[in-house]
């Protein structure tokens, strides 16, 4: 029986031939093996030379075949880390991405008196990753998280329960802020913002597997953000902040839409690639 490192190398090579970058392929192979063995990375490294369970090859091959079909690793394993926390994910929700953590960072920067924040609204919560992270960072706040997808809210509900926040995070099935009863000091959103014209350029992992309603927002990708800017104005406390994620090439249009709806942009945060990614707005 081949040692584990040979199995991983073989899986990596197959993934590379399927079009996955070598570094990503190597990491994917390891993550899938760790999922089969049900262990963290430290334990995995310690056990690397141990005999493998008899079912390992069959189970590992099943997962590798799914990845060869370009299914995202997070959907295969059923979980993803965000803000140092573990979240359940399914194809009903977008996979949490590192750039969305900028929203949490900007919220903490905009609201340094954490205990003074009593109400937060997360619009389009998906997996609930923002709602949960913000509830943890702002311990005196209650969080209302909305989504138009019942399937997404089922996933978010599991994550709220997982992090013991059922008394502080409530989930509402609605479109944006329709019917939300209260205002908030902080409103955040990672809305759909991918232009429909980008479809031919998206990776198979995205276009084949992630929910289209959570990705696309019209020809220029700003349809939902425009509606959110209009809707959120009445729900934000006077001294509060609206923090919104957006995409490549959308900054100028976002600035114009913000002015048209009465908002002032405090600043724009760039991601690690230097792309304008998060806008912090005030009334």
Backbone as a ProteinNet text record, in pm:
[ID]
protein_1_A
[PRIMARY]
XXXXXXXXXXXXXXXXXXXXXXXXXXXXXXXXXXXXXXXXXXXXXXXXXXXXXXXXXXXXXXXXXXXXXXXXXXXXXXXXXXXXXXXXXXXXXXXXXXXXXXXXXXXXXXXXXXXXXXXXXXXXXXXXXXXXXXXXXXXXXXXXXXXXXXXXXXXXXXXXXXXXXXXXXXXXXXXXXXXXXXXXXXXXXXXXXXXXXXXXXXXXXXXXXXXXXXXXXXXXXXXXXXXXXXXXXXXXXXXXXXXXXXXXXXXXXXXXXXXXXXXXXXXXXXXXXXXXXXXXXXX
[TERTIARY]
84.9	0	88.5	62	143.4	128.7	237.7	228	139.9	101.1	7.7	63.5	190.5	243.8	235.6	244.4	230.5	85.4	-7	-147.7	-179.6	-125.1	-147.2	-83.6	36.7	104.1	26.8	-25.7	-104.1	-231.3	-299.1	-420.7	-388.1	-280	-239.6	-215.5	-144.2	-113.1	-241	-334.6	-461.3	-539.7	-537	-607.9	-543	-412	-342.2	-379.5	-386.4	-424.9	-569.6	-650.6	-789.1	-801.7	-689.2	-691.4	-678.4	-649.8	-635	-487.5	-461.5	-323.9	-250	-118.9	-44.5	-52	-32.9	-38	-176.1	-279.7	-416.7	-445.5	-396	-419.6	-356.9	-236.4	-169.8	-247.2	-293	-371.2	-504	-570	-697.8	-682.6	-577	-554.7	-538.1	-461.4	-441.7	-571.6	-647.4	-773.2	-870.6	-878.1	-968.4	-923.4	-791.8	-741.4	-770.6	-749.7	-779.5	-927.6	-1012.3	-1156.5	-1190.4	-1129.9	-1153.7	-1106.1	-989.5	-931.5	-990	-1070.1	-1135.3	-1033.5	-935.1	-833.2	-788.9	-735.5	-683	-542.7	-483.1	-355.7	-243.7	-241.6	-136.1	-140.6	-260.1	-275.4	-242.2	-282.8	-255	-104.8	-27.7	117.4	179.1	127.5	179.3	149.3	29.4	-14.5	22.6	103.9	130.3	190.7	266.8	330.7	254.4	142.2	64.4	-9.3	-41.7	-124.3	-259.2	-308	-434.4	-551.7	-668.7	-787.9	-814.3	-873.7	-896.3	-986.4	-1075.7	-1168.7	-1112	-989.6	-936.8	-935.6	-879.2	-863.3	-997.3	-1098.6	-1230.1	-1290.8	-1284.3	-1343.6	-1268	-1136.3	-1053.9	-1074.7	-1082.8	-1104.2	-1238.4	-1341.2	-1472.2	-1463.3	-1389.8	-1376.7	-1291.4	-1186.5	-1099.4	-1176.9	-1260.1	-1340.2	-1434	-1491.2	-1577.1	-1496.3	-1375.4	-1291.2	-1245.2	-1221.3	-1184	-1296	-1419.3	-1533.6	-1547.6	-1451.7	-1438.8	-1539.8	-1594.6	-1678.1	-1588.2	-1626.9	-1543	-1520.4	-1400.6	-1365.6	-1460.7	-1501.5	-1590.2	-1723.1	-1775	-1900	-1876.7	-1759.7	-1728.8	-1717.6	-1647.3	-1628.5	-1746.4	-1822	-1938.1	-1909	-1788	-1758.6	-1647.9	-1641	-1541.8	-1511.4	-1385.2	-1346.4	-1368.3	-1417	-1433.7	-1413.6	-1325.3	-1296.3	-1252.1	-1180.1	-1131.5	-1237.2	-1355.2	-1467.4	-1505.9	-1559.3	-1603.3	-1751.1	-1783.6	-1921.8	-1962.1	-2085.1	-2143.5	-2171.2	-2143.4	-2179	-2237.1	-2330.1	-2388.3	-2401.7	-2437	-2458.5	-2574.5	-2645.6	-2750.6	-2693	-2564	-2502.7	-2368.1	-2330.1	-2195.8	-2094.1	-1979.3	-1870.1	-1807.7	-1796.6	-1734	-1592	-1559.4	-1429.7	-1352	-1218.8	-1137.1	-1167.6	-1197.9	-1221.1	-1343.9	-1438.4	-1557.5	-1524.3	-1412.4	-1368.7	-1337.1	-1311.2	-1287	-1408.6	-1528.2	-1648.3	-1641.7	-1600.4	-1588.3	-1481.4	-1368.3	-1261.2	-1309.2	-1380.4	-1428.1	-1536.5	-1617.9	-1718	-1650.4	-1546.1	-1474.2	-1405	-1355.5	-1290.2	-1390.3	-1507	-1608.2	-1679.1	-1685.3	-1758.1	-1665.4	-1567.5	-1468.4	-1528.8	-1639	-1705.5	-1800.8	-1745.3	-1821.5	-1947.4	-1940.2	-2055.9	-2168	-2138.4	-2241.4	-2329.2	-2285.3	-2362.9	-2468.2	-2595	-2703.7	-2778.2	-2768.5	-2846.6	-2765.4	-2756.2	-2686.4	-2781.3	-2779.7	-2857	-2760.4	-2771.1	-2691.6	-2786.5	-2771.3	-2863.5	-2807.8	-2884.5	-2838.5	-2735.9	-2774.9	-2678.8	-2615.3	-2683.3	-2625.2	-2597.9	-2471.2	-2433.3	-2445.5	-2462.1	-2466.7	-2330.1	-2227.3	-2090.6	-2071.3	-2124.5	-2110.4	-2191.6	-2313.7	-2399.3	-2336	-2281.8	-2219.5	-2092.2	-2005.8	-1880	-1906.5	-2003.3	-2033	-2099.1	-2181.9	-2242.2	-2135.6	-2034	-1925	-1841.2	-1814.8	-1730	-1801.2	-1933.8	-2011.7	-2104.1	-2053.3	-2124.8	-2253.8	-2275.2	-2398.3	-2507	-2475.3	-2567.8	-2652.9	-2774.6	-2852.9	-2839.2	-2844	-2823.5	-2946.1	-2996.7	-3105.1	-3046.1	-3059	-3000.8	-3111.8	-3111.1	-3215.3	-3159.7	-3248.2	-3213.3	-3342.4	-3337.8	-3454.9	-3463.8	-3360.9	-3357.1	-3384.4	-3491.7	-3520.2	-3412.4	-3357.7	-3252	-3127.3	-3095.5	-2980.2	-3004.7	-3125.3	-3155.6	-3149.1	-3176.8	-3162.2	-3015.5	-2926.7	-2783.4	-2741.2	-2785.1	-2751.5	-2800.7	-2918.6	-2973.1	-2881.8	-2828.9	-2736	-2610.1	-2563	-2441.5	-2465.9	-2582.6	-2617.5	-2622.7	-2684.5	-2691.2	-2552.5	-2471.4	-2336.1	-2253.7	-2274.4	-2195.9	-2272.3	-2380.6	-2455.1	-2503.9	-2562	-2606	-2756	-2831.1	-2974.1	-3052.1	-3001.1	-3071.3	-3036.5	-2935.5	-2889.6	-2895.3	-2904.9	-2911.9	-3045.5	-3124.1	-3252.3	-3246.2	-3316	-3313.1	-3451.1	-3452.9	-3579.5	-3577	-3682.7	-3696.6	-3764.4	-3685.2	-3739.3	-3642.4	-3687.5	-3603.8	-3538.3	-3407.2	-3330.8	-3382.4	-3448.9	-3494.9	-3646.6	-3715.7	-3862.6	-3919	-3999	-4066	-3980.5	-3853.2	-3767.7	-3821.6	-3841.2	-3914.2	-3831.9	-3698.1	-3618.8	-3500.2	-3449.2	-3326.6	-3206.1	-3085.3	-2964.3	-2849.3	-2753.4	-2632.6	-2536.8	-2553.2	-2462.9	-2542.7	-2532.1	-2592	-2479.6	-2472	-2367.2	-2431.3	-2359.1	-2410.2	-2298.1	-2296.9	-2218.9	-2321.3	-2372.1	-2483.8	-2435.5	-2525.9	-2486.7	-2432	-2314.6	-2261	-2183.4	-2198.2	-2128	-2211.1	-2152	-2226.3	-2258.9	-2376.2	-2415	-2314.2	-2249.8	-2153.7	-2026.6	-2007.2	-1886.8	-1898.9	-2017.2	-2039.8	-1933.1	-1894.8	-1796	-1657.6	-1632.1	-1498.1	-1486.4	-1595.3	-1592.5	-1536.9	-1474.5	-1420.6	-1534.5	-1507.3	-1611.6	-1666.6	-1580.3	-1625.6	-1739.5	-1732.6	-1832.6	-1957.9	-1941.6	-2057.5	-2135.4	-2067.2	-2137.3	-2203.9	-2148.6	-2189.9	-2249.4	-2204.2	-2253.7	-2388.1	-2472.4	-2609.4	-2609.7	-2672.4	-2671.7	-2737.7	-2842.3	-2912.7	-2825.8	-2723.8	-2632.6	-2511.8	-2502.2	-2387.7	-2421.6	-2526.3	-2548.3	-2650.2	-2623.1	-2711.3	-2715.2	-2766.9	-2786.9	-2664	-2678.1	-2572.8	-2442.6	-2451.2	-2328.5	-2301.7	-2386.8	-2366.4	-2412.1	-2470.7	-2504.6	-2653.9	-2735.6	-2880.3	-2920.2	-2866.8	-2904.3	-2846.3	-2723.8	-2662.5	-2740.7	-2786.3	-2867	-2994.6	-3060.4	-3182.1	-3151.2	-3038.4	-2999.4	-2970.6	-2902.8	-2873.8	-3002.5	-3102.1	-3230.7	-3301.8	-3301.6	-3377	-3311.9	-3178.3	-3109.1	-3111.4	-3133.9	-3126.5	-3221.8	-3340	-3439.8	-3412.6	-3323.5	-3301.2	-3173	-3090.8	-2963.3	-2975.3	-2929.8	-2926.9	-2840.9	-2870.3	-2807.1	-2655	-2600.4	-2454.9	-2397.9	-2482.5	-2441.5	-2362.9	-2331.9	-2257.3	-2320.6	-2319	-2356	-2227.2	-2200.9	-2076.5	-2113.6	-2067.6	-2111.6	-1991.9	-1993.3	-1891.7	-1936.2	-1838.5	-1868.7	-1751.9	-1761.3	-1666.4	-1574.9	-1489.6	-1389.9	-1456.3	-1405.8	-1453.9	-1584.4	-1634.8	-1765.7	-1757.3	-1637.2	-1623.6	-1689.6	-1664.6	-1718.5	-1871.3	-1929.4	-2075.5	-2132.5	-2062.4	-2106.8	-2105	-2001	-1993.2	-2108.8	-2137.5	-2247.3	-2381.7	-2405.5	-2531.7	-2545.1	-2434.4	-2438	-2477.5	-2417.6	-2453.8	-2601.1	-2647.5	-2786.2	-2887.7	-2848.4	-2942.5	-2914.9	-2827.5	-2807.1	-2698.5	-2617.1	-2511.3	-2380.3	-2299.5	-2160.9	-2070.6	-1973.2	-1878.3	-1764.4	-1751.4	-1638.3	-1507.4	-1501.1	-1383.6	-1410.5	-1320.1	-1324.7	-1204.9	-1230.2	-1123.4	-1085.6	-956	-906.2	-870.6	-881.8	-843.5	-693.6	-646.7	-503.3	-446.9	-533.5	-489.9	-496.4	-532.5	-542.6	-671.8	-769.1	-898.2	-991.3	-1052.8	-1153.7	-1264.2	-1290.6	-1373.9	-1487.3	-1466.9	-1567.5	-1586.6	-1711.6	-1744	-1806.1	-1759.6	-1815	-1889.8	-2022.2	-2106	-2177.5	-2209.9	-2290	-2396.6	-2498.8	-2607.8	-2562.3
-119.3	0	124.3	216.3	337.6	425.6	492.1	582.5	703.4	772	882.8	991.7	1022.8	1132.5	1100.6	971.9	936.1	950.3	915.5	934.6	1082.8	1167.1	1310.5	1364.7	1319.4	1366.2	1324.9	1203	1155.5	1238.9	1266	1347	1488	1544	1679	1683.2	1586.5	1585.6	1575.9	1496.1	1484	1615.1	1681	1808.1	1914.7	1914.1	2009.1	1984.6	1860	1829.4	1871.5	1881.7	1925.5	2077.4	2148.9	2293.2	2371.4	2303.2	2370.2	2404.8	2525.5	2571.2	2477.1	2453.8	2354.6	2375.9	2499.4	2522.9	2492.2	2534.8	2508.9	2359.3	2291.2	2147.5	2071.5	2110.8	2044.4	2065.4	2187.8	2216.1	2141.5	2139.2	2069.3	1921.1	1859	1716.6	1691.5	1778.4	1762.1	1781.7	1886.4	1914	1797.5	1741.2	1628.2	1505.4	1483	1370.7	1392.1	1514	1544.3	1526	1559.3	1541.6	1393.8	1309.6	1165.6	1114.8	1163	1115.9	1187.5	1292.1	1368.1	1419.1	1496.4	1550.1	1688.1	1766.2	1897.1	1881.2	1992.8	1983.3	1933.4	1978.1	1934.3	1783	1730.1	1585.3	1512.1	1570.4	1510.6	1493.7	1595.9	1587.9	1483.6	1475.3	1376.1	1234.2	1216.5	1082.4	1047	1129.8	1112.2	976.4	918.6	788.8	671	699.7	591.6	511.5	387	309.9	378.2	373.9	439.3	344.5	397.1	311.5	238.2	122.9	41.6	110.8	197.4	265	394	428.9	559.5	577.5	479.9	495.4	519.5	443.2	457.5	594.2	633.8	761.6	879.7	871.9	979.3	992.5	880	884.2	948.2	919.3	980.8	1133.2	1182.4	1327.1	1388.9	1320.8	1371.4	1380.7	1280.9	1285.1	1405.2	1437	1556.2	1682.7	1688.6	1807.1	1813.5	1698.9	1696.4	1754.7	1741.2	1801.4	1948.8	2002.4	2143	2186.1	2087.2	2123.1	2185.7	2299.5	2364.3	2274.5	2283.5	2202.2	2228.4	2353.9	2385.9	2313.1	2295.8	2220.7	2071.5	2023.8	1881.7	1848.9	1933.9	1907.1	1957	2053.3	2104.9	2214.7	2269.7	2378.8	2468	2591	2689.2	2780.2	2821.3	2913.1	3057.2	3139.7	3283.1	3353.3	3453.5	3529.6	3438.1	3331.5	3236.8	3145.3	3143.9	3062	2962.5	2848.5	2747.4	2765.3	2752.7	2767	2651	2602.4	2507.8	2580.9	2515.4	2571.7	2460.9	2499.8	2411	2491.2	2427.5	2503.7	2603.3	2608.6	2709.8	2846.7	2852.3	2978.8	2997.9	3123.2	3152.8	3103.1	3061	3023.9	3151.8	3165.7	3286.2	3304.2	3429.8	3460.4	3556.9	3551.3	3637.1	3785	3831.9	3975.2	4024.8	3934.6	3975.2	4002.8	3949.4	3982.7	4131.4	4199.6	4343.8	4418	4364.1	4426.4	4425	4313.6	4304.7	4402.3	4406.4	4497.5	4642.4	4679	4816.3	4847.7	4750.8	4771.3	4800	4726.2	4748.1	4883.6	4924.8	5055	5169.3	5151.3	5257.2	5270	5160.5	5158.4	5110.9	5194.2	5148.6	5122.7	5192.2	5165.9	5047.5	4928.2	4808.1	4789.7	4817.8	4796.2	4895.3	5003.4	5103.5	5063.1	4963.7	4917.3	4818.6	4854.9	4773.6	4696.4	4742.4	4678.7	4676.3	4560.5	4540.6	4469	4509.1	4438.9	4389.3	4261.5	4199.5	4165.9	4235	4220.6	4118.6	4011.5	3905.2	3818.2	3759.8	3696.5	3569.6	3496.6	3373.4	3273.5	3235.9	3138.5	3193.1	3325.4	3386.9	3423.8	3416.4	3437.3	3578.7	3679.3	3816.2	3837.1	3788.4	3805.4	3743.8	3625.1	3556.2	3627.7	3662	3728.7	3862.2	3938.2	4068.1	4052.9	3952.5	3928.4	3896.6	3824.5	3791.4	3915.2	3997.7	4115.4	4229.8	4235.4	4340.4	4272.8	4245	4157.4	4214.4	4345.2	4403.2	4415.2	4378	4399.2	4276	4302.5	4197.9	4217.6	4107.9	4112.1	4056.2	4131.6	4084	4056.1	3933.1	3892.6	3854.6	3915.6	3888.8	3812.3	3739	3676.9	3642.2	3648.5	3614.7	3465.5	3389.7	3245.4	3168.8	3089.7	3007.6	2902.5	2848.9	2748.1	2808	2931.1	2997	3019.4	3059.1	3084	2956.6	2842.4	2715.9	2690.8	2722.6	2708.8	2808.8	2934	3036.7	2997.3	2937.3	2895	2793.1	2700.2	2601.7	2670.4	2772.2	2840.4	2927.1	2987.9	3063.7	2969.6	2853.4	2754	2702	2677.1	2624.1	2715.4	2845.9	2942.6	2998.2	2929.7	2961.1	3105.8	3149.5	3288	3300.3	3197.6	3198.5	3306.6	3354	3458.9	3598.3	3608.2	3741.3	3761.8	3655.2	3667.7	3611.8	3695.9	3652	3656.8	3564.2	3548.6	3578.8	3657.1	3700.6	3670.6	3603.3	3574.9	3693.6	3774	3892.3	3939.4	4031.7	4090.1	4216.7	4216.8	4328.7	4364.8	4481.9	4527.6	4534.9	4474.7	4482.1	4427.7	4510	4465.4	4461.9	4503	4505.1	4610.3	4575.8	4665.9	4776.5	4763.7	4857.7	4911.2	5025	5080.4	5020.3	5053.9	4995.8	5095.3	5078.8	5161.7	5113.7	4988.3	4930.4	4841.3	4868.5	4782.8	4735.8	4605.7	4549.6	4463.5	4449.1	4362.6	4320	4191.2	4138.7	4092.8	4187.1	4156.7	4092.5	4044.2	4004	4126.5	4110.7	4225.7	4185.4	4062.2	4018.7	4057.4	4126.5	4159	4032.3	4030.8	3916.1	3892.9	3999.2	3986.8	3913.3	3891.9	3822.1	3670.3	3619.6	3474.7	3396.2	3434.5	3354	3351.5	3445.7	3457.6	3396.6	3345	3293	3151.5	3118.1	2983.1	2881.6	2757.2	2653.3	2635.5	2650.9	2635.6	2731.6	2851	2953.7	2931.5	2925.4	2926.2	2795.2	2684.6	2555	2527.4	2583.1	2535.2	2641.1	2765.5	2864.3	2921	2964	3006.7	3135.7	3131.1	3245.6	3368.3	3347	3462.4	3537.5	3471.7	3537.2	3597.5	3575.5	3624	3743.6	3729.6	3822.7	3930.5	4051.9	4165.7	4259.2	4209.1	4292.9	4308.6	4390.9	4404.8	4457	4554.3	4609.4	4559.1	4470.1	4411.8	4496.6	4611.3	4704.4	4717	4634.5	4645.9	4633.7	4534.3	4512.3	4622.1	4662.8	4768.2	4898.2	4931.6	5053.3	5046.1	4930.8	4916.3	4922.5	4864.7	4866.6	5009.5	5089	5226.8	5305.5	5279.5	5347.2	5298.8	5168.5	5111.1	5138.6	5133.8	5138.2	5275.4	5379.3	5515	5533.4	5476.3	5493.2	5404.3	5307.5	5211.1	5236.4	5329.3	5352.1	5465.9	5442.3	5547.3	5663.6	5781.6	5902.9	5896.5	5840.9	5833.6	5699.1	5618.5	5483.2	5476.6	5353.3	5329.6	5214.2	5231.7	5125.6	5078	4948.6	4893.4	4787.6	4808.6	4726.3	4678.1	4550.8	4495.9	4514.5	4538.9	4553.3	4499.4	4508.4	4438.1	4526.1	4458.9	4523.3	4615.3	4738.1	4831.8	4900.5	4883.5	4939.7	5064.5	5107.8	5217.9	5346.3	5385.9	5513.1	5511.9	5401.7	5391.5	5388.7	5321.5	5318.1	5457.4	5533.1	5669.5	5754.4	5740.6	5816.6	5778.1	5647.7	5600.9	5644.9	5648.6	5692.9	5840.3	5923	6065.4	6084.1	6007.3	6023.1	5986.5	5901.3	5856.5	5920.4	6020.5	6097.8	6049.8	5956.2	5902.3	5978.8	5977.3	6023.9	5903	5885.5	5775.2	5820.1	5755.5	5783.9	5746.9	5622.6	5579.5	5446.4	5412	5285.4	5202.4	5078.5	4986.8	4895.5	4885.2	4795.5	4659.5	4555.5	4422.7	4400.1	4280	4252.7	4263.3	4255.1	4272.7	4418.7	4507.1	4648.3	4687.5	4596.9	4623.8	4692.9	4807.5	4867.4	4765.1	4739.7	4623	4653.1	4744.5	4769.7	4920.6	4963.4	5104.3	5122.7	5225.4	5263.1	5394.8	5393.8	5509	5558.3	5686.2	5745.2	5835.4	5862.1	5947.9	6092.7
0	0	0	-92.3	-106.7	15.7	56.2	171.2	139.6	244.7	230.1	138.7	150.8	70.5	-78.8	-114.4	-255.4	-300.9	-216.2	-250	-271.1	-183	-196.3	-323.6	-355.8	-477.3	-601.6	-599.9	-714.1	-731.3	-619.8	-626.1	-673.7	-622.7	-664.8	-815.4	-867.8	-1011.3	-1094.5	-1051	-1124.1	-1121.4	-1007.4	-995.6	-1083	-1089.5	-1176.5	-1322.7	-1361.4	-1500.5	-1529.2	-1424	-1441.7	-1447.9	-1433.1	-1447.4	-1319.5	-1208.3	-1079.4	-1058.4	-1009.5	-989.8	-894.8	-918.1	-837.6	-687.3	-640.6	-496	-439.5	-512.2	-468.6	-471.2	-575.1	-586.6	-470.5	-431.6	-319.8	-190.1	-168.1	-47.9	-50.6	-166.3	-177.2	-143.4	-196.6	-170	-21	44.4	188.1	265.5	230.7	301.5	286.3	167.1	144.8	224.5	230.9	310.5	458.3	505.2	645.6	674.8	577.4	597.6	613.1	531.5	543	678.4	722.8	848.2	970.5	945.4	1052.6	1153.7	1103.6	1193.1	1146.1	1239.8	1203.3	1144.6	1102.4	1031.2	1122.1	1247.2	1338.3	1357.9	1381.3	1398.1	1268.7	1157.5	1026.9	1005.8	1039.2	1020.4	1113.5	1234.2	1329.7	1282	1221.7	1182	1038.9	973.3	830.4	796.2	888.7	862.7	923.8	989.5	1049.8	942.3	971.9	877.6	856.8	735.1	702.6	724	755.1	767.6	635.7	646	526.1	424.7	472.3	381.5	322.7	359.5	318.6	167.3	97	-48.4	-117.2	-79.7	-143.3	-112.7	13.8	52.3	-8	-5.3	-59.8	-210.5	-279.3	-424.2	-458.8	-381.5	-406.6	-397.6	-298.5	-281.7	-391.8	-429.3	-536.5	-667.9	-694.7	-817.8	-817.8	-704.3	-696.5	-722	-667.4	-691.2	-836.6	-897.7	-1039.8	-1126.5	-1080.8	-1150.3	-1116.7	-1041.6	-1003.3	-897.5	-825	-710.2	-604.1	-546.1	-444.8	-323.6	-268.8	-153.2	-36.6	-18.6	94.1	84.2	-37.7	-53	-33	-67.8	-48.9	100	174.3	317.4	400.4	346.1	416.6	516	513.9	606.8	552.5	608.8	567.6	684.9	698.2	804.5	759.3	851.7	828.1	960.9	962.7	1083.7	1198.4	1162.4	1262.8	1319.4	1256.3	1302.4	1194	1233.7	1138.2	1106	976.2	931.7	842.4	863.9	770.1	639.2	526.8	396.5	309.2	223.8	123.6	-4.7	-116.2	-240.4	-233.9	-123.1	-106	-72.3	-34.2	7.7	-60.7	-75.9	-121.9	-20.2	-69.3	19.5	75.1	207.8	264.2	211.8	178.6	120.9	210.6	202.4	290.3	276.2	152.4	135.1	211	237.7	312.6	458.5	507.1	642.6	656.5	544.8	550.3	605.6	582.3	638.4	790.7	847.6	993.7	1042.4	973.8	1013.8	1010.7	905.1	892.8	996	1029.8	1135	1268.6	1299.1	1424.6	1425.3	1310.4	1301.3	1311.8	1248	1247.6	1381.5	1457.1	1584.2	1695.9	1733.2	1833.1	1971.4	2005.4	2133.7	2114.5	2121.8	2084.3	2167.8	2296.3	2383.4	2357.5	2283.4	2254.2	2135.6	2059.1	1944.2	1993.9	1974.2	2026.5	1918.6	1793.3	1686.7	1558.2	1498	1370.9	1276.1	1148.7	1045.8	939.2	907.1	800.9	686	574.1	461.6	362	338.9	249.9	319.2	430	520.7	466.3	376.4	323.3	432.7	449.6	552.8	693.4	706.3	838.4	892.5	809	859.5	913.4	844.1	894.3	1021.1	1021.2	1138.2	1262.7	1249	1362.2	1406.5	1311	1345.8	1415.7	1365.6	1425.4	1562.7	1578.8	1710	1814.4	1772.7	1864.9	1896.3	1794.7	1814.3	1885.6	1872.8	1939.3	2041.3	2160.2	2254.2	2311.2	2300.8	2353	2247.1	2123.8	2012.8	1985.4	1937.5	1873	1723.3	1650.3	1506.1	1436.6	1340.3	1256.4	1119	1071.3	943.3	846.5	727.8	629.4	510.6	444.5	316.6	243.4	111.7	30.6	3.3	43.4	20.1	149.1	150.2	267.4	288.7	178.9	191.1	254.7	218.1	280	428.5	463.7	604.7	688.3	626.5	699	734.1	640.9	668.7	775.6	759.9	859.1	998	1004.9	1133.2	1201.4	1123.5	1180.3	1233.7	1162.9	1207.5	1329.9	1338.8	1459.1	1579.2	1560.8	1668.3	1702.9	1602	1621.7	1712.7	1699.3	1776.8	1897.1	1934.8	2057.2	2060.3	1948.6	1938.3	1910.5	1941.4	1907.2	1981.8	2095.2	2169.1	2118.6	2034.4	1991	1840.8	1763	1617	1569.7	1504.2	1449.4	1297.6	1235	1089.3	1033	925.5	865.8	716.5	670.4	527.1	460.6	390.1	323.6	216.8	134.8	31.2	85.5	94.4	149.9	288.9	302.7	433.5	444	349.3	349.8	480.7	548	669.2	793.3	783.9	903.4	999.8	1125.8	1216	1280.1	1283.5	1362.2	1283.2	1329.1	1272.8	1345.2	1297.5	1354.8	1345.9	1435.9	1429.3	1321.5	1282.2	1183.5	1089.5	960.3	858.1	767	744.1	658.2	550.7	440.2	334.3	240.5	210.2	97.8	-5.1	-86.8	-176.7	-306.2	-389.1	-524.3	-598.4	-662.1	-736.8	-862.3	-906.3	-1027.1	-1150.3	-1246.8	-1369.9	-1450	-1510.3	-1593.3	-1706.2	-1752.3	-1863	-1821.8	-1691.9	-1645.1	-1651.2	-1682.2	-1679.2	-1755.2	-1878.7	-1951.1	-1886.6	-1795.1	-1737.7	-1598.3	-1545.5	-1409.7	-1405.1	-1294	-1274.8	-1267.9	-1310.3	-1302.7	-1161.9	-1059.8	-921.8	-889.7	-947.1	-919	-1002.8	-1131.8	-1220.6	-1215.8	-1188.1	-1184.3	-1049.8	-942.3	-810.6	-717.4	-724.5	-628.2	-674.3	-580	-613.8	-696.6	-812.6	-904.4	-843.1	-763.9	-707.1	-606.5	-553.6	-459.8	-530.5	-661.4	-738.4	-825.7	-907.2	-1017.6	-983.8	-1036.5	-1008.8	-1128.9	-1239.8	-1356.6	-1443.1	-1545.9	-1646.1	-1587.9	-1495	-1437	-1295.4	-1244.2	-1111.9	-995.9	-1022.8	-914.1	-887.8	-951.2	-931.7	-784.6	-716.1	-575.3	-486.9	-512.4	-430.8	-444.2	-564.1	-580.2	-495.6	-497.8	-418.7	-269.1	-231.3	-90.2	-43.6	-124.8	-87.9	-63.8	-146.3	-128.8	-3.2	17.4	129.6	264.5	269.9	398.8	463.3	384.7	438.6	557.1	546	652.3	773	760.1	868	946.4	901.5	968.3	1068.4	1190.4	1291.3	1242.3	1293.2	1240.5	1246.2	1351.3	1365.9	1319.9	1254.4	1217.5	1088.4	1048	925.4	846.7	716.1	622.9	556.9	561.7	506.3	403.8	279.3	166.3	85.7	51.3	-38.4	-184.1	-272.1	-414.6	-495.6	-629.4	-713.9	-797	-870.6	-955.8	-1057.6	-1065.8	-1165.7	-1132.2	-1009.5	-973.2	-885.3	-849.6	-754	-803.4	-926.2	-975.3	-975.8	-1024.2	-1026	-884.2	-794.1	-654.9	-593.6	-620.7	-568.1	-621.1	-750.1	-807.3	-748.4	-734.1	-676.7	-531.6	-458.6	-318.9	-309.9	-393.2	-393.6	-428.6	-526.6	-572.9	-465.5	-372.2	-268.5	-132.9	-128.2	-6.7	86.6	41.5	126.8	108.5	212.8	206.4	228.1	140.9	157.9	247.9	362.3	451.8	384	337.4	263.2	194.7	105.5	33	77	114.1	156.9	40.7	14.9	-88.8	-29.9	-112.5	-65.9	-86	-59.6	-65.5	-207	-308.9	-446.8	-491	-398.9	-431.3	-499.1	-502.6	-567.3	-467.9	-504	-416.7	-388.1	-259.6	-226.1	-129	-33.7	68.8	85	83.5	104.2	241.6	312.5	441.3	420.9	445.1	416.8	542	541.3	648.9	587	665	616.9	607.6
[MASK]
+++++++++++++++++++++++++++++++++++++++++++++++++++++++++++++++++++++++++++++++++++++++++++++++++++++++++++++++++++++++++++++++++++++++++++++++++++++++++++++++++++++++++++++++++++++++++++++++++++++++++++++++++++++++++++++++++++++++++++++++++++++++++++++++++++++++++++++++++++++++++++

